[in-house]
């Protein structure tokens, strides 16, 4: 049966925290979706289970977490800590989660709870780096719109899209054991970049991290991310800046300083080149998402 979307306060509220909690699971081929969250959290965000979870835990359910940008930490009941940085996905059992929180300036993530409707071999607690993050980001925005539709067929389409993404992430994790050494190093570098976007990395420093030449690093980035190392790093910083500016407590000059840009002028110029509008426009009247 198709569920209706209801907005419930089941997590600590943040500047941008959209709960799409379903009163009845939406079932498509592969999974039954229990809830979907899109959260852009700041350092005030700290969720403790079961205190902050109003819907009951389901023993055979799973949680898939896709981190868009920034970073967070998840504490498991047995005491271990999982660190998630931008452009990564992971699967966890909700019954094993104790708490989670934003680790740094911001943590934007999609959090989905689901129950497989058939056999699904899901790898537990193995994060995977997503190179084509922009594609997933766009697809997840479409899923948000479809899941809120009054049309059952669009609800089913949303869950079918999520199911496909889940299988893609499972396949990526399954391939991890056969990755080449250079890809393992590249993933470590991307994780380090997202872990602290306040650091001004040079291409030389990135190449030293990878233990390769700058020319080879450029080819590797273009092949796997579609961007040069410099473009990838700048885009990640500007996307984080856009999110910070949407939080009312951050001004333009403050964000430029927080992310270690040379000055407000250079920050504003780069921001406008990427998004098509000045950062001050976000403070005056926020443009649409995306």
DRENROMAR-591404 format. One record per residue: residue number from 0; x, y negated, z of N, C-alpha, C in turn. Coordinates in pm, whole numbers, plus 32768, in hexadecimal, padded with zeros to 4 digits. Layout:
N
seq, nX, nY, nZ, caX, caY, caZ, cX, cY, cZ
NUM, X, Y, Z, X, Y, Z, X, Y, Z
...
This chain:
290
seq, nX, nY, nZ, caX, caY, caZ, cX, cY, cZ
0, 8056, 8077, 8000, 8000, 8000, 8000, 8059, 7F84, 8000
1, 802F, 7F1F, 7FB9, 807C, 7EA4, 7FB4, 8064, 7E51, 8031
2, 80CE, 7E13, 8061, 80C2, 7DC7, 80DC, 80B1, 7D33, 80C4
3, 8083, 7CEF, 8127, 8078, 7C5E, 8121, 80EF, 7C21, 816A
4, 811D, 7BB1, 8137, 818D, 7B6E, 8175, 815D, 7B13, 81E4
5, 8195, 7B24, 825B, 8171, 7ACC, 82CA, 81F1, 7A90, 8302
6, 81EA, 7A14, 832D, 825E, 79CF, 8362, 825B, 79D6, 83FA
7, 82B8, 7A21, 8430, 82BC, 7A36, 84C0, 8342, 7A0A, 84F8
8, 8341, 79DC, 8572, 83BD, 79B5, 85B5, 83F9, 7A30, 85F6
9, 8449, 7A79, 85AC, 8486, 7AF2, 85E3, 851E, 7AE6, 85EE
10, 8554, 7A74, 85C9, 85E3, 7A5B, 85D9, 85F5, 79CC, 8608
11, 866A, 79AD, 863D, 8686, 7924, 8663, 8676, 78C9, 85EA
12, 8633, 785A, 85FA, 861F, 7800, 858A, 869F, 77B6, 8568
13, 86B6, 77A4, 84E8, 872A, 7759, 84B7, 86F8, 76F2, 8454
14, 8755, 76A9, 8418, 872D, 7642, 83B9, 86E2, 767D, 8344
15, 870A, 76F3, 8318, 86CB, 7730, 82A4, 86BE, 77C4, 82C2
16, 8649, 77ED, 82EE, 8637, 7876, 831E, 85AD, 78A6, 82F3
17, 85A6, 78EC, 8284, 8526, 7913, 824C, 850A, 79A6, 8268
18, 84AF, 79C5, 82C5, 848B, 7A51, 82DA, 8419, 7A7A, 827E
19, 842D, 7AE3, 8233, 83C3, 7B1C, 81E3, 83A4, 7BA4, 821F
20, 835B, 7B9F, 828D, 833C, 7C18, 82D9, 82B5, 7C4C, 82A9
21, 82B1, 7CCA, 8284, 8238, 7D01, 8248, 81E5, 7D4B, 82AF
22, 8163, 7D2D, 82B3, 810E, 7D73, 8313, 80F4, 7E03, 82E6
23, 8105, 7E1C, 8266, 8100, 7EA4, 8230, 8170, 7EB1, 81CA
24, 81BB, 7F1E, 81D1, 822D, 7F2F, 8178, 8204, 7F2B, 80E6
25, 8258, 7EEA, 8095, 8244, 7EEC, 8004, 8298, 7F5E, 7FCE
26, 8257, 7FBA, 7F89, 829B, 8033, 7F5B, 82B0, 802E, 7EC5
27, 832B, 8048, 7E9D, 834A, 8056, 7E10, 8397, 80D7, 7E01
28, 83C0, 80F5, 7D89, 840B, 8171, 7D71, 8492, 8169, 7DB8
29, 84A4, 81B5, 7E23, 8524, 81B8, 7E68, 8520, 818B, 7EF8
30, 84DA, 811C, 7F17, 84D8, 80E9, 7FA0, 8450, 80B1, 7FC5
31, 8438, 80AA, 8046, 83C8, 805F, 807F, 8405, 7FEA, 80CB
32, 83EB, 7F71, 809E, 8426, 7EF9, 80DC, 83D7, 7ED1, 8157
33, 841E, 7EC6, 81C7, 83DF, 7E9E, 8246, 83E4, 7E07, 8257
34, 8459, 7DCD, 823E, 8468, 7D3C, 824D, 84E0, 7D0C, 81FC
35, 84DC, 7C8C, 81D9, 8547, 7C4B, 818F, 855F, 7BC3, 81CB
36, 85DE, 7BA2, 81E2, 8603, 7B21, 821B, 866A, 7ADD, 81C2
37, 865C, 7A5B, 81B7, 86C5, 7A0A, 8178, 86EA, 79A0, 81DE
38, 8761, 79AB, 8216, 878A, 7955, 8284, 8809, 7908, 8261
39, 8804, 7887, 8276, 887C, 7834, 826C, 8896, 77FF, 82F9
40, 88EA, 7846, 8342, 88F9, 782E, 83D2, 8975, 77DB, 83F0
41, 896F, 7793, 8461, 89E4, 774A, 8490, 8A16, 778A, 8512
42, 8A6E, 7744, 8558, 8AAE, 777F, 85CE, 8A4F, 7791, 8645
43, 89D2, 7764, 8636, 896F, 7779, 86A1, 8927, 77FE, 8694
44, 893F, 7843, 8628, 88F6, 78BD, 8606, 8933, 7936, 864B
45, 88E9, 7972, 86A6, 8916, 79EB, 86EB, 889A, 7A3E, 870B
46, 8890, 7AB2, 86CE, 881A, 7B08, 86DC, 883F, 7B83, 872D
47, 87EE, 7BA1, 8792, 8804, 7C15, 87E8, 878C, 7C72, 87DB
48, 87A8, 7CF1, 87C2, 873D, 7D56, 87BA, 873C, 7DA8, 883A
49, 86C7, 7DD0, 886E, 8642, 7DBC, 8833, 85FF, 7D38, 885A
50, 8642, 7CE3, 88A6, 8602, 7C69, 88D7, 85C5, 7C14, 8867
51, 860E, 7C04, 87F8, 85E2, 7BAC, 878C, 859E, 7BF6, 8719
52, 857D, 7C72, 872C, 853A, 7CBD, 86C2, 84AF, 7CE5, 86F1
53, 8449, 7CAB, 86B3, 83C0, 7CC4, 86DE, 8382, 7D3D, 8699
54, 83B7, 7D60, 8623, 8385, 7DD9, 85E1, 83D5, 7E4F, 8617
55, 8395, 7EC0, 862F, 83DC, 7F32, 866A, 8444, 7F6E, 860C
56, 84AB, 7FA9, 8647, 8510, 7FEF, 85F9, 84D4, 8070, 85C2
57, 84F6, 8090, 8548, 84C8, 810B, 8509, 8541, 8165, 84F6
58, 8539, 81DE, 852C, 85AE, 8236, 8533, 85EB, 8253, 84AB
59, 859A, 8264, 8443, 85D0, 8288, 83C0, 85E2, 8210, 8362
60, 85E1, 8197, 839C, 85F2, 811F, 834A, 8686, 80FA, 833E
61, 86A1, 80A0, 82E0, 8728, 806D, 82C7, 8724, 7FD5, 82BF
62, 8798, 7F98, 82D5, 87A9, 7F09, 82BF, 8813, 7EF6, 8255
63, 87F3, 7EA7, 81EF, 8857, 7E7E, 818C, 886F, 7DEA, 819F
64, 88ED, 7DC2, 81AB, 8910, 7D36, 81C0, 896A, 7D0A, 814D
65, 893D, 7CA3, 8109, 898D, 7C6A, 809C, 89B5, 7BDC, 80C5
66, 8A35, 7BC6, 80DA, 8A67, 7B42, 8102, 8A84, 7AEF, 8086
67, 8A3F, 7A7F, 807A, 8A51, 7A26, 8008, 8ACE, 79D0, 801A
68, 8ADC, 7996, 808F, 8B4F, 793F, 80AB, 8B62, 7934, 8141
69, 8BD6, 78FD, 8167, 8BF6, 78F1, 81F4, 8C14, 7979, 8230
70, 8BFB, 7987, 82B2, 8C1B, 7A05, 82F3, 8BCB, 7A1C, 8372
71, 8BC0, 7A9A, 8396, 8B7B, 7AC0, 8410, 8BBA, 7B3B, 844D
72, 8B97, 7B56, 84C8, 8BC6, 7BCE, 850E, 8B4E, 7C1C, 8542
73, 8B56, 7C9F, 8538, 8AEE, 7CF8, 856B, 8B2B, 7D52, 85D5
74, 8AEF, 7D52, 864B, 8B1D, 7DA6, 86B9, 8AC6, 7E22, 86BF
75, 8B03, 7E97, 86B8, 8AB9, 7F13, 86C1, 8AAF, 7F3E, 8753
76, 8A4D, 7F92, 8771, 8A35, 7FBB, 87FB, 8AAB, 8007, 8837
77, 8AF9, 804A, 87E2, 8B6C, 8093, 8816, 8BE6, 8039, 882A
78, 8BD5, 7FB6, 880C, 8C3D, 7F56, 882D, 8C91, 7F23, 87BA
79, 8C8C, 7F63, 8747, 8CDE, 7F35, 86D7, 8CA4, 7EB7, 8699
80, 8CF9, 7E6B, 8655, 8CD3, 7DEC, 8618, 8CEA, 7DF3, 8581
81, 8C86, 7DCD, 8534, 8C92, 7DCA, 84A3, 8C93, 7D38, 8477
82, 8CF8, 7D11, 842A, 8D03, 7C88, 83F7, 8CD8, 7C85, 8366
83, 8C7B, 7C2C, 8346, 8C48, 7C1F, 82BD, 8C69, 7B94, 8289
84, 8CAA, 7B8E, 8216, 8CC7, 7B10, 81D5, 8C81, 7B07, 814E
85, 8C89, 7A91, 8110, 8C3E, 7A76, 8096, 8C4C, 7ADF, 802A
86, 8BDD, 7AF2, 7FE2, 8BD6, 7B50, 7F71, 8BF8, 7BDE, 7F99
87, 8BB3, 7C12, 7FFD, 8BC4, 7C9E, 8020, 8B3D, 7CD8, 804B
88, 8B33, 7D5D, 8041, 8AB9, 7DA3, 8069, 8ADE, 7E17, 80C4
89, 8A81, 7E3C, 811C, 8A98, 7EAB, 8179, 8A12, 7EE8, 81A1
90, 8A15, 7F69, 81C3, 899E, 7FAE, 81F5, 89B7, 7FDA, 8285
91, 8952, 7FC3, 82DB, 895C, 7FE9, 8367, 88D8, 8029, 8394
92, 88E0, 8075, 8400, 8868, 80A9, 8440, 883B, 8043, 84AA
93, 87C0, 8013, 84A3, 8793, 7FAE, 8503, 8797, 7FDE, 8593
94, 8788, 8061, 85A8, 878B, 8096, 8630, 8816, 808C, 866E
95, 887C, 806E, 861D, 8906, 8066, 8650, 8934, 7FD6, 8664
96, 88DF, 7F74, 8641, 8905, 7EE7, 864A, 88E3, 7EAF, 86D4
97, 8944, 7E6A, 8711, 892D, 7E29, 8792, 8913, 7D94, 8781
98, 8964, 7D52, 872E, 8954, 7CC2, 8718, 89A2, 7C98, 869C
99, 8989, 7C1C, 866E, 89D4, 7BE5, 85FE, 89CC, 7B4D, 8604
100, 8A31, 7B0B, 85CB, 8A37, 7A7A, 85D5, 8A8C, 7A3F, 8566
101, 8A79, 79BD, 8550, 8ACA, 7973, 84EE, 8B57, 7964, 8525
102, 8BB9, 7982, 84D2, 8C45, 7978, 84FA, 8C89, 790E, 84A6
103, 8C81, 7890, 84D0, 8CBB, 7823, 8483, 8C55, 77B4, 846C
104, 8C68, 776C, 83FF, 8C11, 76FA, 83E1, 8B85, 7724, 83B7
105, 8B7B, 7796, 836F, 8AFB, 77BA, 8335, 8AFC, 784E, 8310
106, 8A87, 788C, 8314, 8A77, 7915, 82E6, 89F4, 791D, 829B
107, 89FC, 7924, 8216, 8985, 7935, 81C4, 897D, 79C6, 8198
108, 890E, 7A06, 81B8, 8902, 7A93, 8198, 8872, 7ABC, 8180
109, 8863, 7B25, 8132, 87E2, 7B68, 8121, 87E5, 7BE6, 8176
110, 877F, 7BF6, 81C4, 8775, 7C66, 8222, 86F4, 7CB1, 8201
111, 8700, 7D2D, 81D9, 8688, 7D78, 81B3, 8682, 7DFC, 81FE
112, 860D, 7E19, 8235, 85F6, 7E98, 8279, 8599, 7EEC, 8221
113, 85BF, 7F6B, 820E, 8573, 7FC0, 81B3, 857D, 8052, 81DF
114, 8520, 80A0, 81AA, 851F, 8131, 81C0, 8526, 8174, 8137
115, 8588, 81CA, 811E, 858A, 8212, 809E, 8510, 826C, 8091
116, 84D2, 826E, 801B, 845C, 82C2, 8005, 8483, 834B, 7FCE
117, 8502, 835C, 7FAF, 8536, 83DC, 7F81, 85C5, 83E9, 7FB1
118, 860B, 844D, 7F7F, 8696, 845E, 7FA8, 86EC, 83EC, 7F72
119, 8736, 83AD, 7FC9, 878F, 8340, 7FA3, 880D, 834C, 7FF8
120, 887C, 836C, 7FBA, 88F9, 837E, 8003, 893A, 82F7, 801C
121, 891D, 82BD, 8091, 8949, 8235, 80B1, 89C9, 8239, 8104
122, 8A32, 81F4, 80D6, 8AAF, 81F0, 8124, 8AA0, 8192, 819B
123, 8AC4, 81C0, 8211, 8AB1, 8174, 828D, 8B2B, 8120, 82AD
124, 8B14, 80A0, 82CE, 8B7A, 8046, 8305, 8BF4, 8037, 82AB
125, 8BE1, 8037, 8227, 8C50, 8025, 81CA, 8C36, 7FA8, 8175
126, 8C72, 7F37, 8197, 8C5B, 7EBD, 8149, 8C99, 7EC8, 80BE
127, 8C59, 7E8B, 805D, 8C8D, 7E89, 7FD4, 8C8A, 7DFB, 7FA0
128, 8CF5, 7DD1, 7F5C, 8CFC, 7D4B, 7F22, 8CAE, 7D48, 7EA0
129, 8C5B, 7CE1, 7E8E, 8C0B, 7CD0, 7E16, 8C4D, 7C65, 7DBF
130, 8C83, 7C8E, 7D4D, 8CC7, 7C2D, 7CF6, 8C66, 7BD1, 7CAF
131, 8BF7, 7C09, 7C7D, 8B95, 7BB9, 7C33, 8B29, 7B85, 7C91
132, 8B54, 7B40, 7CFA, 8AF7, 7B11, 7D5F, 8A8C, 7AB4, 7D29
133, 8AAF, 7A5F, 7CC7, 8A4F, 79FE, 7C92, 89D5, 7A45, 7C57
134, 89ED, 7AB8, 7C17, 897D, 7B04, 7BDC, 891F, 7B38, 7C49
135, 8957, 7B71, 7CB3, 8905, 7BA4, 7D20, 88BC, 7B32, 7D66
136, 88FF, 7AC1, 7D78, 88C1, 7A4E, 7DBA, 8843, 7A23, 7D6F
137, 884D, 7A1D, 7CEA, 87DB, 79F3, 7C99, 876B, 7A59, 7CA1
138, 878E, 7ADA, 7C9B, 8729, 7B43, 7CA1, 86E1, 7B43, 7D28
139, 872B, 7B29, 7D93, 86ED, 7B28, 7E17, 868E, 7AB2, 7E28
140, 86AE, 7A42, 7DEA, 8652, 79D0, 7DEE, 85CF, 79F2, 7DA7
141, 85DA, 7A3C, 7D38, 8562, 7A67, 7CF1, 8511, 7ACA, 7D44
142, 8558, 7B22, 7D8D, 8514, 7B81, 7DE5, 84C5, 7B37, 7E50
143, 8500, 7ACD, 7E8A, 84BA, 7A7D, 7EEE, 8435, 7A49, 7EB9
144, 8438, 7A15, 7E3E, 83BF, 79DD, 7E03, 8356, 7A4A, 7DE9
145, 8384, 7ABC, 7DB6, 8327, 7B27, 7D93, 82E7, 7B67, 7E0F
146, 8334, 7B74, 7E7C, 8300, 7BB7, 7EF3, 8295, 7B62, 7F37
147, 8296, 7AE0, 7F1C, 8232, 7A87, 7F57, 81B6, 7A78, 7F00
148, 81B8, 7AB7, 7E8C, 8148, 7AAD, 7E30, 80CD, 7AF5, 7E67
149, 8058, 7AC7, 7E40, 7FDA, 7B09, 7E66, 7FBC, 7B7F, 7E0A
150, 800B, 7B8F, 7DA1, 7FF5, 7BFB, 7D42, 8042, 7C78, 7D6C
151, 8000, 7CE7, 7D87, 8045, 7D61, 7DB0, 80B0, 7D8F, 7D4C
152, 8097, 7D7B, 7CCB, 80F8, 7DA8, 7C67, 817B, 7D5B, 7C73
153, 8174, 7CDB, 7C9B, 81EE, 7C8B, 7CAD, 8236, 7CB3, 7D2D
154, 81E8, 7CD8, 7D94, 8226, 7D0E, 7E0E, 8276, 7D8C, 7DED
155, 823A, 7DE4, 7D9E, 827D, 7E60, 7D78, 82F8, 7E46, 7D23
156, 82F0, 7DE3, 7CCB, 8362, 7DBE, 7C79, 83D5, 7D8E, 7CD0
157, 83B5, 7D40, 7D38, 841C, 7D0E, 7D95, 8464, 7D82, 7DD7
158, 8419, 7DE3, 7E08, 8455, 7E54, 7E4E, 84A2, 7EAE, 7DED
159, 846F, 7EBA, 7D72, 84B8, 7F07, 7D0C, 853F, 7EC5, 7CEF
160, 8542, 7E40, 7CEC, 85C0, 7DF8, 7CD6, 8621, 7E10, 7D4A
161, 85EC, 7E0B, 7DC5, 863F, 7E26, 7E3A, 8676, 7EB4, 7E36
162, 8622, 7F13, 7E0E, 864E, 7F9E, 7E06, 86C2, 7FAD, 7DA6
163, 86B9, 7F6B, 7D32, 8726, 7F72, 7CD0, 87A7, 7F37, 7D0A
164, 879A, 7EC5, 7D50, 8811, 7E87, 7D8C, 884E, 7EE3, 7DF5
165, 87F9, 7F22, 7E46, 882A, 7F7E, 7EAD, 8878, 7FF0, 7E6F
166, 8844, 8027, 7E02, 888C, 8093, 7DBE, 890F, 8060, 7D82
167, 8911, 7FE6, 7D50, 898D, 7FAD, 7D1C, 89F6, 7FA1, 7D8A
168, 89CB, 7F73, 7DFF, 8A29, 7F67, 7E6F, 8A5B, 7FF1, 7E9C
169, 8A02, 8053, 7E9E, 8A2A, 80DB, 7EC3, 8A93, 8110, 7E61
170, 8A7C, 80F8, 7DE1, 8ADC, 8126, 7D7B, 8B64, 80E0, 7D8B
171, 8B61, 805E, 7DA8, 8BDE, 8015, 7DBB, 8C2C, 804C, 7E31
172, 8BE7, 806A, 7E9E, 8C2A, 80A3, 7F13, 8C60, 812E, 7EF3
173, 8C15, 817C, 7EA6, 8C42, 8202, 7E82, 8CC1, 81FE, 7E2E
174, 8CD0, 8194, 7DDD, 8D47, 8188, 7D89, 8DC1, 8155, 7DD6
175, 8DAB, 8126, 7E50, 8E19, 80EB, 7E9C, 8E8F, 8149, 7EAC
176, 8E73, 81CB, 7EB9, 8EE0, 822A, 7ECE, 8F3A, 823A, 7E56
177, 8F0A, 8210, 7DE0, 8F5A, 821F, 7D67, 8F8E, 8198, 7D33
178, 8F83, 8132, 7D85, 8FB2, 80AE, 7D59, 904A, 80AB, 7D4A
179, 9076, 805C, 7CEC, 9105, 8047, 7CDC, 9138, 7FED, 7D4D
180, 91BA, 7FF9, 7D66, 91F7, 7FAC, 7DD3, 91E2, 7F16, 7DBF
181, 91E8, 7EE9, 7D40, 91DB, 7E59, 7D26, 9150, 7E26, 7D4D
182, 90E6, 7E7B, 7D3A, 905F, 7E50, 7D5F, 904E, 7E4A, 7DF5
183, 908F, 7EA6, 7E3B, 9089, 7EA3, 7ECD, 90CA, 7E23, 7F00
184, 913B, 7DFD, 7EC4, 917E, 7D80, 7EEA, 9128, 7D07, 7EC8
185, 90E8, 7D0B, 7E52, 9093, 7C9A, 7E2A, 901E, 7C89, 7E89
186, 8FE0, 7CF7, 7EB1, 8F70, 7CF0, 7F0E, 8F9D, 7CB8, 7F95
187, 9014, 7CDD, 7FC0, 904A, 7CA6, 803D, 9060, 7C10, 8031
188, 908F, 7BE4, 7FBC, 90A4, 7B56, 7FA5, 901F, 7B0B, 7FA6
189, 8FBA, 7B3F, 7F60, 8F37, 7AFD, 7F5D, 8EFB, 7AF3, 7FE9
190, 8F0C, 7B5C, 8036, 8EDB, 7B5B, 80C0, 8F22, 7AEF, 8111
191, 8FA5, 7AE2, 80FD, 8FF2, 7A7B, 8145, 8FC7, 79EF, 811B
192, 8FAB, 79DB, 809A, 8F7F, 7958, 806A, 8EFB, 7931, 80AA
193, 8E9B, 798F, 80AD, 8E18, 7971, 80E4, 8E1B, 7966, 817C
194, 8E7A, 79A8, 81BC, 8E81, 79A6, 824E, 8EA0, 791A, 8283
195, 8EEA, 78CB, 8236, 8F0A, 7843, 8263, 8F14, 77E8, 81E9
196, 8EA2, 77B2, 81C0, 8E9F, 775A, 814B, 8ED3, 76CF, 816A
197, 8EFA, 76B8, 81E7, 8F38, 7638, 820A, 8FCA, 7633, 81DE
198, 9005, 76A6, 81C7, 9091, 76AD, 819E, 909F, 768A, 810A
199, 90FF, 7633, 80EA, 9117, 760E, 805E, 917D, 766E, 8023
200, 914D, 76D9, 7FE9, 91A5, 773C, 7FAA, 91DC, 7705, 7F28
201, 925B, 771D, 7F0F, 9294, 7703, 7E8B, 9297, 7786, 7E3E
202, 92A0, 777D, 7DBA, 92A8, 77F6, 7D68, 9328, 7842, 7D8A
203, 938F, 77FA, 7DAA, 940E, 783A, 7DD0, 93FC, 788E, 7E4E
204, 93B5, 7857, 7EB1, 939D, 78A2, 7F2D, 9349, 791F, 7F13
205, 92E5, 7910, 7EBA, 9293, 7985, 7E98, 92E8, 79F1, 7E55
206, 9340, 79C8, 7DFA, 9395, 7A28, 7DB3, 93F4, 7A6D, 7E14
207, 9425, 7A21, 7E76, 947C, 7A5D, 7EDB, 9430, 7AC4, 7F2D
208, 93B3, 7AA5, 7F4E, 935F, 7B04, 7F96, 934E, 7B85, 7F46
209, 9338, 7B75, 7EC4, 9322, 7BE8, 7E6C, 93A5, 7C2E, 7E44
210, 9415, 7BEB, 7E5F, 9499, 7C20, 7E37, 949F, 7C32, 7DA0
211, 9477, 7BC8, 7D5A, 947A, 7BCB, 7CC7, 9498, 7B40, 7C94
212, 94A8, 7B32, 7C12, 94C2, 7AAF, 7BD7, 9441, 7A60, 7BCF
213, 944D, 79DC, 7BC2, 93D7, 7987, 7BB6, 938A, 79A4, 7B34
214, 93D3, 79C4, 7AC9, 9393, 79E5, 7A49, 9340, 7A65, 7A56
215, 9378, 7ACA, 7A9A, 932F, 7B47, 7AAA, 92B5, 7B31, 7B04
216, 92C3, 7ADF, 7B6C, 9253, 7AC1, 7BC5, 91E2, 7A7F, 7B78
217, 9203, 7A24, 7B20, 919E, 79DF, 7AD0, 9151, 7A44, 7A7A
218, 9199, 7AA0, 7A39, 9157, 7B05, 79E5, 90FC, 7B5E, 7A39
219, 912A, 7B81, 7AB1, 90DD, 7BD8, 7B09, 905B, 7B94, 7B35
220, 9065, 7B15, 7B5A, 8FEE, 7ACA, 7B84, 8F8B, 7ABB, 7B11
221, 8FBE, 7A98, 7A9B, 8F66, 7A85, 7A28, 8F1F, 7B07, 7A04
222, 8F65, 7B76, 7A11, 8F2B, 7BF8, 79ED, 8EBB, 7C20, 7A4E
223, 8ED0, 7C07, 7ACF, 8E74, 7C3C, 7B33, 8E11, 7BD5, 7B6A
224, 8E31, 7B55, 7B62, 8DD5, 7AEF, 7B96, 8DA3, 7A90, 7B2A
225, 8DE5, 7A8F, 7AB6, 8DC0, 7A32, 7A4D, 8DF2, 79A5, 7A64
226, 8E43, 7993, 7ACB, 8E79, 790E, 7AED, 8F0F, 7918, 7B07
227, 8F54, 78A8, 7AF9, 8FE0, 78A4, 7B21, 8FE6, 78A2, 7BB9
228, 9059, 78C1, 7BF5, 9064, 78BB, 7C87, 903D, 7832, 7CC0
229, 9069, 77C8, 7C7D, 904B, 7741, 7CAC, 8FB5, 7724, 7CA2
230, 8F76, 774D, 7C33, 8EE7, 7737, 7C21, 8E96, 7786, 7C88
231, 8EBE, 7802, 7CA0, 8E76, 7857, 7CFF, 8E78, 7818, 7D8B
232, 8EEE, 77ED, 7DB5, 8EFD, 77B4, 7E3B, 8EB0, 7732, 7E49
233, 8EB9, 76DB, 7DE3, 8E72, 765B, 7DE9, 8DDC, 7670, 7DE9
234, 8DAA, 76CB, 7D95, 8D1A, 76E6, 7D90, 8CE6, 7718, 7E17
235, 8D33, 776F, 7E58, 8D0A, 77A3, 7EDB, 8D03, 7732, 7F41
236, 8D65, 76D8, 7F3F, 8D67, 7669, 7F9E, 8CF3, 7608, 7F84
237, 8CD8, 75EC, 7F05, 8C6C, 758F, 7EE4, 8BE2, 75C9, 7F03
238, 8BD2, 764B, 7EEE, 8B53, 768B, 7F11, 8B3B, 7686, 7FA7
239, 8BA6, 769C, 7FF4, 8B9B, 7690, 8085, 8B7B, 7600, 80AC
240, 8BBC, 75A0, 8068, 8BA2, 7512, 8084, 8B10, 74F0, 806A
241, 8AD8, 7524, 7FFD, 8A4B, 750B, 7FDD, 89F0, 753D, 804E
242, 8A0E, 75B3, 8081, 89BD, 75EA, 80EE, 89CB, 7598, 816D
243, 8A45, 756D, 818C, 8A5B, 751C, 8204, 8A12, 7496, 81FB
244, 8A0E, 745C, 8183, 89CC, 73DB, 8172, 8935, 73E7, 8183
245, 8900, 745E, 8169, 8870, 7471, 817C, 884B, 7478, 820F
246, 88B0, 748A, 8263, 8898, 7485, 82F3, 88A3, 73F4, 8320
247, 883E, 73C0, 835B, 8834, 7332, 8376, 88A5, 72FB, 83CC
248, 88E7, 7350, 841A, 894D, 731C, 8475, 89D3, 7301, 8432
249, 89DF, 731E, 83AE, 8A5E, 730B, 8368, 8A52, 729D, 82FF
250, 8AAD, 723B, 8303, 8AB3, 71D2, 829F, 8B18, 71F2, 8232
251, 8B1A, 71A3, 81C7, 8B73, 71BE, 8155, 8C05, 71B7, 817C
252, 8C2E, 714B, 81BE, 8CBA, 713D, 81E4, 8CE3, 71A8, 8249
253, 8C85, 71CF, 82A0, 8CA1, 7237, 8303, 8CB9, 72BD, 82C0
254, 8C65, 72DF, 825D, 8C76, 735E, 8216, 8CF8, 735F, 81C7
255, 8D17, 72EE, 8186, 8D95, 72E5, 813B, 8E0C, 72FD, 8198
256, 8E03, 72C8, 8210, 8E6E, 72DB, 8272, 8E6F, 736A, 82A8
257, 8DFA, 73A2, 82C3, 8DF0, 742A, 82F9, 8E2E, 7491, 829A
258, 8E1B, 747B, 8217, 8E4E, 74D9, 81B4, 8ED4, 74AF, 817B
259, 8F10, 744B, 81B9, 8F9B, 7426, 819D, 8FB1, 73F7, 810D
260, 8F4F, 73AD, 80D6, 8F65, 736B, 8056, 8FC2, 72F3, 806D
261, 9002, 72C5, 8003, 9062, 7257, 8013, 901E, 71DA, 804A
262, 8FAA, 71B9, 8015, 8F5C, 7148, 8049, 8ECD, 7154, 8014
263, 8E78, 70FA, 8040, 8DEB, 70FF, 801A, 8DD8, 70E9, 7F85
264, 8E2B, 7094, 7F49, 8E1F, 7078, 7EB9, 8E36, 70F6, 7E67
265, 8EA4, 713D, 7E82, 8EC3, 71B6, 7E37, 8E59, 7223, 7E4F
266, 8E29, 722B, 7ECA, 8DBF, 728B, 7EEA, 8D40, 726C, 7E9B
267, 8D15, 71EF, 7E9C, 8C9A, 71C7, 7E58, 8CA4, 71DE, 7DC1
268, 8D19, 71C2, 7D89, 8D2D, 71D5, 7CF9, 8D21, 7268, 7CD4
269, 8D64, 72BF, 7D20, 8D5F, 734F, 7D04, 8CD2, 7386, 7D19
270, 8C8F, 7354, 7D81, 8C07, 7381, 7D9F, 8BA9, 7360, 7D2C
271, 8BB2, 72E6, 7CF9, 8B58, 72BC, 7C8C, 8B75, 730A, 7C0D
272, 8BF5, 7327, 7BF4, 8C19, 7374, 7B7C, 8BDC, 7400, 7B81
273, 8BD4, 743B, 7BF8, 8B9F, 74C2, 7C04, 8B07, 74C4, 7C04
274, 8AC8, 746C, 7C51, 8A37, 7476, 7C66, 89E5, 7412, 7C12
275, 8A26, 73AD, 7BDB, 89DE, 734E, 7B88, 89A0, 72DA, 7BD3
276, 89B9, 72D1, 7C53, 8988, 7261, 7CA2, 89EC, 7246, 7D13
277, 89EA, 71CD, 7D48, 8A47, 71A6, 7DB1, 8A1F, 71E6, 7E36
278, 8A7F, 71FF, 7E8E, 8A5C, 7239, 7F10, 89FF, 71E1, 7F62
279, 8A04, 715E, 7F4C, 89AC, 7105, 7F96, 8919, 711D, 7F74
280, 88FE, 7158, 7EFE, 8874, 7174, 7ED7, 8834, 71DA, 7F34
281, 8885, 7233, 7F6E, 884F, 7296, 7FCA, 881F, 7257, 804B
282, 885E, 71E9, 8072, 8836, 71A6, 80EE, 87BC, 714D, 80D6
283, 87AE, 711A, 805A, 873E, 70C2, 803C, 86BE, 7111, 8025
284, 86C4, 716B, 7FC6, 8651, 71C3, 7FA9, 8689, 7243, 7F6C
285, 867C, 72B0, 7FB1, 86BD, 732D, 7F8A, 868B, 735F, 7F03
286, 86EB, 7376, 7EA2, 86C5, 73B4, 7E23, 869B, 7444, 7E39
287, 865E, 7481, 7DD5, 8633, 750D, 7DE5, 86A9, 7568, 7DFF
288, 868A, 75DD, 7E3A, 86F3, 7641, 7E52, 872B, 766F, 7DCD
289, 87B1, 7695, 7DD3, 87EC, 76D3, 7D5E, 883D, 7678, 7D0E
